[in-house]
Amino acid sequence: MVLGRSLVVLLLLVVLLGGCAARQHAPNSADPLADEAIPDPLEPLNRAMFRLNDVIITDVFGPVRTVYVGVFPQDVRNGFGNFYRNLAAPVRVANALLQLKGDKAAAEVVRFLLNTTFGILGFFDVSRPFVWLNPSPEDFGQTLGHAGAGHGFYLVLPVLGPTSLRDGIGLVADALASPTFWWAPLTPHAWAIQTHNRANTLSQYFDEYQKTKADALDPYLSFKDIYTQHRDALVRE
């Protein structure tokens, strides 16, 4: 019943997204900072969420990261990242198939089999030397974009960070399709896995985040621009 209700909500949001996608802000070439690649009607709330996330990353996670990095060397943290990427392979395969990208789906399947077996459940990425086995990842937000859906509008979610209406729907769909959801839905084990995955990823990009923030005149606009350009590039592939 819970899954059924979630799918109904998802479909309703997709319909809503179709209406929002048509309402895009016109670019303003005179002022690059005002050039909106994505509507941001919730900017005051988004800025508040951005500040909250920055406090969580810098002041809360920062000290934890120092200990985490001291306990787990780079190679071990890379192994954790490899494991979580390998675990999400079914989601990437499904989205590649939905976009009729058979070559990417096949590459993901072969990569998953190699890394799960010879890479010891994915901790070692033995497929890395083979370029064709390392396609850019596909998610449901990209699938919607590939089908013609626009961003909708910009969102900054607590802890999860920047997204859009379209990609937020994608997050829900991918979460429902994730093996961890079916293995242990809404249990302490599932939360522990997701928390460690997020923390491990943040530990890898913490310094880059701080540098980007320090170099930006307006960090909020800079991260929004980075996010939208990155997502648009993925959808165009």
Buried (B, 14 or more C-beta within 10 A) or exposed (E): EEEEEBEEEBEEBBEEBBEBBEEBBEEEEEEEEEBBBBBBEBBEEBBEBBEEBBEBBBEEBBEEBEEBBEEBEEEEBBBBBBBBBBBBBBBBBBBBBBBEBEEBBBBBBBBBEBBBEEBEEBBBBBBEEEEEBBBEBBBBBBBBBBEEBBBBBBBBEEEEBBBBBBBBBBBBBBBBBBEBBEEBBEEEEBEEBBEEBBBBBBBBEBEEBBEBBEEBEEBBBBBBBEBBEEBEEBBEE
